[in-house]
Amino acid sequence: MITPKNLIRHELIGLEVEVVNAKSVNQVGIKGTIVEETNNTLVVDTPKGEKTVLKNNVTFRFTLENQMVDVDGERLVGKPE
């Protein structure tokens, strides 16, 4: 079961996510379902198509059941695919 404490070590594909802060303001507001993950990126399926977001310099907001959890993308870099 995914919890706020184990989120960064868990499989992210299939989770709902939103970019709430980013070095590039064009990435703020990207919201959808994670469909792919690499060491340095997340691919998010949005209503406007798939968007690739670098994990560095981004804060992600994950939706877990009725909780929202903010995670600094730096903590996800290098995470096994």
TITILUM-865552 format. One record per atom (N, C-alpha, C): atom name; x, y, z. Coordinates in Angstrom, 3 decimals. Layout:
BEGIN
SITE,CA,X,Y,Z $
...
END
This chain:
BEGIN
SITE,N,0.840,-1.183,0.000 $
SITE,CA,0.000,0.000,0.000 $
SITE,C,0.890,1.253,0.000 $
SITE,N,0.549,2.192,-0.836 $
SITE,CA,1.324,3.430,-0.928 $
SITE,C,0.862,4.392,0.165 $
SITE,N,1.830,4.909,0.907 $
SITE,CA,1.558,5.900,1.944 $
SITE,C,2.479,7.093,1.711 $
SITE,N,2.207,8.228,2.354 $
SITE,CA,3.113,9.369,2.207 $
SITE,C,4.553,9.045,2.609 $
SITE,N,4.740,8.144,3.551 $
SITE,CA,6.083,7.807,4.023 $
SITE,C,6.860,6.950,3.035 $
SITE,N,6.174,6.068,2.282 $
SITE,CA,6.901,5.170,1.376 $
SITE,C,6.744,5.545,-0.099 $
SITE,N,6.100,6.649,-0.389 $
SITE,CA,5.814,7.060,-1.763 $
SITE,C,7.050,7.098,-2.650 $
SITE,N,8.148,7.670,-2.170 $
SITE,CA,9.326,7.843,-3.033 $
SITE,C,10.013,6.519,-3.359 $
SITE,N,9.709,5.463,-2.634 $
SITE,CA,10.291,4.149,-2.915 $
SITE,C,9.317,3.239,-3.660 $
SITE,N,8.153,3.733,-3.970 $
SITE,CA,7.093,2.919,-4.566 $
SITE,C,7.002,3.142,-6.079 $
SITE,N,6.328,2.254,-6.755 $
SITE,CA,6.048,2.395,-8.190 $
SITE,C,5.175,3.633,-8.401 $
SITE,N,5.601,4.529,-9.282 $
SITE,CA,4.863,5.768,-9.520 $
SITE,C,3.926,5.681,-10.718 $
SITE,N,4.178,4.765,-11.628 $
SITE,CA,3.338,4.641,-12.817 $
SITE,C,1.912,4.326,-12.386 $
SITE,N,0.987,5.108,-12.938 $
SITE,CA,-0.424,4.940,-12.615 $
SITE,C,-0.937,5.931,-11.591 $
SITE,N,-0.031,6.649,-10.928 $
SITE,CA,-0.454,7.627,-9.925 $
SITE,C,-0.841,8.955,-10.578 $
SITE,N,-1.766,9.653,-9.930 $
SITE,CA,-2.139,10.999,-10.354 $
SITE,C,-1.124,11.979,-9.784 $
SITE,N,-0.689,12.924,-10.617 $
SITE,CA,0.338,13.873,-10.197 $
SITE,C,0.061,15.244,-10.808 $
SITE,N,0.566,16.268,-10.129 $
SITE,CA,0.501,17.638,-10.644 $
SITE,C,1.817,18.328,-10.318 $
SITE,N,2.319,19.115,-11.243 $
SITE,CA,3.513,19.926,-10.997 $
SITE,C,3.038,21.218,-10.337 $
SITE,N,3.441,21.424,-9.066 $
SITE,CA,2.975,22.598,-8.330 $
SITE,C,4.024,23.695,-8.231 $
SITE,N,5.283,23.352,-8.511 $
SITE,CA,6.348,24.353,-8.509 $
SITE,C,7.447,23.838,-9.430 $
SITE,N,8.019,24.729,-10.228 $
SITE,CA,9.068,24.308,-11.154 $
SITE,C,9.944,25.498,-11.513 $
SITE,N,11.185,25.190,-11.835 $
SITE,CA,12.097,26.231,-12.291 $
SITE,C,11.559,26.855,-13.579 $
SITE,N,10.997,26.026,-14.445 $
SITE,CA,10.379,26.499,-15.677 $
SITE,C,8.877,26.682,-15.437 $
SITE,N,8.411,27.920,-15.490 $
SITE,CA,7.002,28.196,-15.207 $
SITE,C,6.062,27.504,-16.191 $
SITE,N,6.577,27.110,-17.362 $
SITE,CA,5.751,26.402,-18.345 $
SITE,C,5.329,25.023,-17.859 $
SITE,N,6.055,24.467,-16.895 $
SITE,CA,5.727,23.138,-16.387 $
SITE,C,4.726,23.163,-15.240 $
SITE,N,4.610,24.299,-14.569 $
SITE,CA,3.663,24.401,-13.460 $
SITE,C,2.244,24.193,-13.993 $
SITE,N,1.514,23.314,-13.338 $
SITE,CA,0.133,23.041,-13.736 $
SITE,C,-0.034,21.785,-14.569 $
SITE,N,1.069,21.175,-15.012 $
SITE,CA,0.950,19.904,-15.733 $
SITE,C,0.332,18.907,-14.767 $
SITE,N,-0.744,18.270,-15.205 $
SITE,CA,-1.502,17.399,-14.305 $
SITE,C,-2.041,16.211,-15.075 $
SITE,N,-1.919,15.025,-14.496 $
SITE,CA,-2.445,13.832,-15.136 $
SITE,C,-1.930,12.576,-14.478 $
SITE,N,-1.878,11.505,-15.252 $
SITE,CA,-1.461,10.192,-14.762 $
SITE,C,-0.060,9.875,-15.261 $
SITE,N,0.790,9.393,-14.368 $
SITE,CA,2.145,9.012,-14.760 $
SITE,C,2.067,7.736,-15.589 $
SITE,N,2.657,7.784,-16.793 $
SITE,CA,2.628,6.620,-17.685 $
SITE,C,4.011,6.024,-17.920 $
SITE,N,5.063,6.763,-17.549 $
SITE,CA,6.427,6.253,-17.732 $
SITE,C,7.353,6.994,-16.779 $
SITE,N,8.407,6.286,-16.353 $
SITE,CA,9.404,6.899,-15.480 $
SITE,C,10.795,6.454,-15.915 $
SITE,N,11.719,7.413,-15.951 $
SITE,CA,13.129,7.098,-16.168 $
SITE,C,13.887,7.621,-14.955 $
SITE,N,15.198,7.507,-14.980 $
SITE,CA,15.999,8.010,-13.859 $
SITE,C,15.806,9.510,-13.634 $
SITE,N,15.580,10.265,-14.716 $
SITE,CA,15.526,11.726,-14.604 $
SITE,C,14.201,12.363,-14.985 $
SITE,N,13.241,11.576,-15.478 $
SITE,CA,11.983,12.168,-15.938 $
SITE,C,10.764,11.354,-15.519 $
SITE,N,9.627,12.034,-15.542 $
SITE,CA,8.322,11.392,-15.454 $
SITE,C,7.560,11.793,-16.713 $
SITE,N,6.849,10.854,-17.314 $
SITE,CA,5.988,11.161,-18.448 $
SITE,C,4.561,11.132,-17.919 $
SITE,N,3.858,12.253,-18.105 $
SITE,CA,2.515,12.423,-17.564 $
SITE,C,1.523,12.504,-18.716 $
SITE,N,0.484,11.676,-18.650 $
SITE,CA,-0.585,11.703,-19.648 $
SITE,C,-1.599,12.754,-19.217 $
SITE,N,-1.693,13.833,-19.979 $
SITE,CA,-2.595,14.944,-19.678 $
SITE,C,-3.701,14.984,-20.733 $
SITE,N,-4.727,15.784,-20.512 $
SITE,CA,-5.764,15.924,-21.537 $
SITE,C,-5.223,16.461,-22.872 $
SITE,N,-4.079,17.134,-22.837 $
SITE,CA,-3.476,17.676,-24.062 $
SITE,C,-2.369,16.786,-24.610 $
SITE,N,-2.259,15.547,-24.121 $
SITE,CA,-1.227,14.625,-24.581 $
SITE,C,-0.176,14.385,-23.520 $
SITE,N,0.804,13.578,-23.861 $
SITE,CA,1.861,13.236,-22.921 $
SITE,C,2.878,14.363,-22.790 $
SITE,N,3.260,14.643,-21.554 $
SITE,CA,4.253,15.677,-21.249 $
SITE,C,5.381,15.041,-20.457 $
SITE,N,6.620,15.320,-20.839 $
SITE,CA,7.780,14.823,-20.122 $
SITE,C,8.276,15.918,-19.189 $
SITE,N,8.432,15.558,-17.912 $
SITE,CA,8.845,16.522,-16.891 $
SITE,C,10.143,16.031,-16.251 $
SITE,N,11.155,16.881,-16.254 $
SITE,CA,12.399,16.564,-15.552 $
SITE,C,12.126,16.561,-14.053 $
SITE,N,12.714,15.601,-13.351 $
SITE,CA,12.489,15.498,-11.909 $
SITE,C,13.212,16.607,-11.146 $
SITE,N,14.378,17.044,-11.644 $
SITE,CA,15.131,18.120,-10.981 $
SITE,C,14.352,19.417,-11.008 $
SITE,N,14.472,20.192,-9.960 $
SITE,CA,13.904,21.549,-9.897 $
SITE,C,12.394,21.593,-10.030 $
SITE,N,11.706,20.522,-9.606 $
SITE,CA,10.246,20.459,-9.689 $
SITE,C,9.699,19.929,-8.372 $
SITE,N,8.548,20.460,-7.958 $
SITE,CA,7.814,19.887,-6.840 $
SITE,C,6.558,19.246,-7.402 $
SITE,N,6.394,17.952,-7.105 $
SITE,CA,5.234,17.196,-7.568 $
SITE,C,4.222,17.062,-6.439 $
SITE,N,2.939,17.108,-6.773 $
SITE,CA,1.876,16.822,-5.813 $
SITE,C,1.180,15.543,-6.270 $
SITE,N,1.339,14.500,-5.473 $
SITE,CA,0.716,13.211,-5.753 $
SITE,C,-0.600,13.114,-5.009 $
SITE,N,-1.598,12.485,-5.634 $
SITE,CA,-2.872,12.244,-4.991 $
SITE,C,-2.932,10.776,-4.599 $
SITE,N,-3.010,10.521,-3.288 $
SITE,CA,-3.117,9.170,-2.743 $
SITE,C,-4.446,9.071,-2.009 $
SITE,N,-5.378,8.321,-2.573 $
SITE,CA,-6.725,8.220,-2.018 $
SITE,C,-7.243,9.621,-1.715 $
SITE,N,-7.393,9.994,-0.450 $
SITE,CA,-7.916,11.322,-0.116 $
SITE,C,-6.835,12.268,0.376 $
SITE,N,-5.560,11.909,0.160 $
SITE,CA,-4.448,12.739,0.611 $
SITE,C,-3.684,13.299,-0.573 $
SITE,N,-3.149,14.490,-0.385 $
SITE,CA,-2.238,15.067,-1.359 $
SITE,C,-0.873,15.167,-0.701 $
SITE,N,0.154,14.684,-1.418 $
SITE,CA,1.505,14.637,-0.870 $
SITE,C,2.439,15.366,-1.827 $
SITE,N,3.127,16.392,-1.324 $
SITE,CA,4.103,17.121,-2.120 $
SITE,C,5.475,16.476,-1.947 $
SITE,N,6.177,16.278,-3.083 $
SITE,CA,7.496,15.651,-3.065 $
SITE,C,8.440,16.477,-3.929 $
SITE,N,9.594,16.806,-3.380 $
SITE,CA,10.642,17.475,-4.141 $
SITE,C,11.179,16.469,-5.160 $
SITE,N,11.138,16.818,-6.429 $
SITE,CA,11.567,15.924,-7.489 $
SITE,C,12.994,15.438,-7.341 $
SITE,N,13.843,16.217,-6.673 $
SITE,CA,15.231,15.807,-6.437 $
SITE,C,15.279,14.468,-5.697 $
SITE,N,14.286,14.202,-4.855 $
SITE,CA,14.249,12.951,-4.090 $
SITE,C,13.918,11.753,-4.972 $
SITE,N,13.416,12.003,-6.190 $
SITE,CA,13.044,10.934,-7.098 $
SITE,C,14.123,10.646,-8.132 $
SITE,N,15.096,11.544,-8.295 $
SITE,CA,16.145,11.376,-9.297 $
SITE,C,16.963,10.127,-8.972 $
SITE,N,17.200,9.332,-10.006 $
SITE,CA,17.990,8.131,-9.851 $
SITE,C,17.228,6.958,-9.302 $
SITE,N,15.956,7.176,-8.981 $
SITE,CA,15.114,6.087,-8.485 $
SITE,C,15.040,5.022,-9.578 $
SITE,N,15.160,3.758,-9.201 $
SITE,CA,15.088,2.708,-10.230 $
SITE,C,13.801,2.799,-11.022 $
SITE,N,13.907,2.542,-12.312 $
SITE,CA,12.750,2.620,-13.195 $
SITE,C,11.784,1.507,-12.867 $
END
